[in-house]
Amino acid sequence: MNLSDSRTAGQPLARLSAAEAVFNVLRTDIESGKLGVGAKLSSEATLAQQYGVSRSVVREALRSCNALGLTMTKTGRGTFVVADRVAKDLVLGQYSALDLTEARPHIEVPAAGLAAERRTPEELEALRDIVAAMSTEDDPEAWVGLDSSFHAAIARASRNKVFENVVSDIRDALAYQSETLNMVADRQHASDQEHQRILAAIETGNAAEARAAMQDHLHAVGLALESILSQ
């Protein structure tokens, strides 16, 4: 099935919406039993040809299927269906979504407050550049990279090496989480707005507002994760 034959017919597909469309088809096929547990999915190249998209689009969709616990990709063997329902937790690299949800407020909320008090002009300018780039970025993979950079830059600006090292250590997991939330829960635009509020507080040196803005951002991320896991 080419995606031009689906409900998106007549509309130009941005790369993100194309990945969403492929993901939705795969998820529906898995949860309906059309692709049963144990079934091996076609190769990336075959799926790309089948849906009329690029292999990178297929790869994004498959990463989200893996993160939701529906499929597992085995190096050199392919991708297999391992469950017909979303897992109770998401696998995000070496950490789980619940791990991140529990830990991040204890790290990134105080880091944002310290960044508001301690950031240099150069660090502030870097944060502005990242937020500006995110607001115009339509490549989901590039946006996810910017998202990780934003959180890492705040941790560095806090001047607390523990916060900086922890956020650096979880960057890959944050990238997986952002990618999955953008694909499944359409979080990108809301995240952009939340990041702008965090930046504004850091710009004005308002530590309390920076902490509150980061807390609200992480709470919204947690709600989005809950909505996925409860489906």
C-alpha positions in Angstrom: 0.0 0.0 0.0 1.4 3.4 -1.0 0.7 6.1 1.6 -0.8 8.2 -1.2 -3.7 5.7 -1.2 -4.4 6.3 2.5 -6.4 9.0 4.3 -3.5 11.3 3.6 -4.1 11.3 -0.2 -3.9 14.6 -1.9 -1.8 16.1 1.0 2.0 16.5 0.7 3.5 14.4 3.5 6.2 16.0 5.7 8.8 13.5 6.9 7.3 13.4 10.3 3.7 12.8 9.2 4.9 10.1 6.8 6.7 8.3 9.7 3.5 8.6 11.7 1.5 7.1 8.9 3.8 4.1 8.6 3.9 3.7 12.3 0.1 3.8 12.6 -0.3 1.2 9.8 2.2 -1.1 11.5 0.7 -0.7 14.9 -2.8 -1.3 13.7 -1.6 -4.5 11.8 0.1 -5.7 15.0 -2.7 -4.9 17.4 -5.3 -6.4 15.1 -3.4 -9.6 14.7 -2.8 -9.2 11.0 0.9 -9.3 12.0 0.9 -12.0 14.7 3.4 -12.4 17.5 6.5 -14.0 16.2 6.0 -12.6 12.6 9.0 -11.1 10.9 8.4 -7.7 9.3 9.6 -7.1 5.8 13.0 -5.4 5.4 13.3 -1.6 5.6 13.8 -1.5 1.8 10.7 -3.5 1.1 8.5 -1.5 3.6 9.8 1.7 2.1 8.8 0.6 -1.4 5.5 -0.8 -0.1 4.5 2.5 1.5 6.2 4.8 -1.0 8.5 6.5 1.6 12.2 6.6 2.3 14.0 4.0 4.4 14.8 6.7 7.0 11.0 7.2 7.4 10.5 3.5 7.9 13.4 3.4 10.4 11.8 6.1 12.5 8.5 4.2 12.6 10.2 0.9 13.5 12.1 2.6 16.4 8.8 3.7 17.8 7.3 0.2 17.4 10.4 -1.1 19.3 10.1 1.5 22.0 6.4 0.6 22.6 7.4 -3.0 23.0 5.5 -4.2 20.0 8.6 -5.3 18.0 12.2 -6.2 18.6 15.0 -5.6 16.0 17.7 -8.3 16.1 20.9 -7.3 14.4 21.4 -9.3 11.2 18.1 -11.0 11.5 15.4 -8.3 11.1 12.5 -7.0 13.1 10.0 -9.3 14.8 6.6 -8.8 16.4 7.0 -9.6 20.1 3.6 -8.3 21.6 0.2 -7.3 20.4 -0.2 -4.6 23.0 1.9 -1.6 24.1 4.3 -2.5 26.9 3.7 -1.3 30.5 6.9 0.7 30.2 8.9 2.0 27.2 12.4 0.8 26.5 14.6 3.9 25.8 18.1 2.7 25.2 19.6 1.5 28.5 16.8 3.2 30.6 13.1 3.0 30.8 10.5 5.7 30.4 9.5 5.2 34.1 13.1 5.5 35.2 13.4 8.9 33.4 10.0 10.1 34.7 11.1 9.4 38.2 14.6 10.8 38.0 14.5 13.8 35.7 12.6 16.2 38.1 15.3 15.7 40.7 18.0 16.6 38.2 16.6 19.0 35.6 14.4 21.2 37.8 17.1 22.4 40.1 19.5 22.5 37.1 17.2 25.0 35.4 17.1 27.2 38.5 20.9 27.2 38.8 21.2 27.9 35.1 19.0 31.0 35.5 21.4 32.3 38.1 24.8 31.1 36.7 24.5 31.1 32.9 27.0 33.1 30.9 26.1 35.4 28.0 27.6 32.8 25.6 25.5 30.0 27.1 22.4 32.1 26.9 23.0 32.8 23.3 23.5 29.1 22.6 20.2 28.3 24.3 18.5 31.0 22.2 20.0 29.5 19.0 18.8 26.0 19.9 15.2 27.1 20.7 15.0 29.2 17.5 16.3 26.2 15.4 13.7 23.9 17.0 10.8 26.1 16.2 11.5 25.9 12.5 12.9 22.4 12.3 10.7 20.0 10.3 13.1 17.1 10.3 12.1 15.0 13.3 15.5 13.4 13.7 17.2 16.8 13.7 14.6 18.2 16.1 15.3 15.4 18.6 19.0 16.1 18.5 18.3 19.8 19.2 16.0 18.8 22.1 18.7 16.7 23.7 21.2 19.6 23.2 18.8 22.0 24.9 18.5 20.0 28.1 22.3 19.2 28.1 23.1 22.9 27.6 20.9 23.9 30.6 22.7 21.3 32.8 26.1 22.7 31.7 24.9 26.2 32.5 24.0 25.1 36.0 27.7 24.7 36.8 26.9 21.5 38.7 29.0 18.7 37.3 26.7 16.0 38.7 23.7 17.5 36.9 25.8 17.9 33.7 27.2 14.4 33.8 23.8 12.8 34.5 22.0 14.6 31.7 24.9 13.8 29.4 24.6 10.1 30.4 20.8 10.0 29.6 21.0 11.9 26.3 20.4 8.9 24.2 17.4 7.8 26.2 16.0 11.3 26.1 16.3 11.2 22.3 14.5 7.9 22.1 11.8 9.3 24.4 11.3 12.5 22.4 11.2 10.7 19.1 8.5 8.3 20.4 6.4 11.0 22.0 6.5 13.1 18.9 5.4 10.2 16.8 2.8 8.7 19.0 1.6 11.7 21.1 2.4 14.6 18.8 4.4 16.4 21.4 6.8 18.5 19.2 4.8 21.8 19.1 3.9 21.7 22.8 7.6 21.0 23.7 8.7 24.0 21.6 6.4 26.3 23.6 7.5 24.8 26.9 11.2 25.2 26.0 10.5 28.9 25.1 9.1 29.4 28.6 12.1 27.8 30.2 14.4 29.9 28.1 12.6 33.1 29.0 13.0 32.4 32.7 16.7 31.7 32.2 17.1 34.9 30.2 15.7 37.0 33.0 17.6 35.2 35.7 14.4 34.1 37.4 15.4 30.9 39.1 12.0 30.1 40.6 10.2 30.5 37.3 12.9 28.4 35.5 12.3 25.6 38.0 8.6 25.9 37.6 8.8 26.0 33.8 11.0 22.9 33.7 8.7 21.1 36.3 5.7 21.8 34.1 7.5 20.6 31.0 8.5 17.3 32.6 5.0 16.9 34.0 3.6 17.3 30.5 6.0 14.7 29.2 5.0 12.4 32.0 1.3 12.8 31.1 2.0 12.0 27.5 3.9 8.9 28.5 1.0 7.8 30.7 -1.5 8.3 27.8 0.6 6.0 25.7 1.1 3.3 28.3 -2.6 3.3 29.3 -3.9 2.7 25.7 
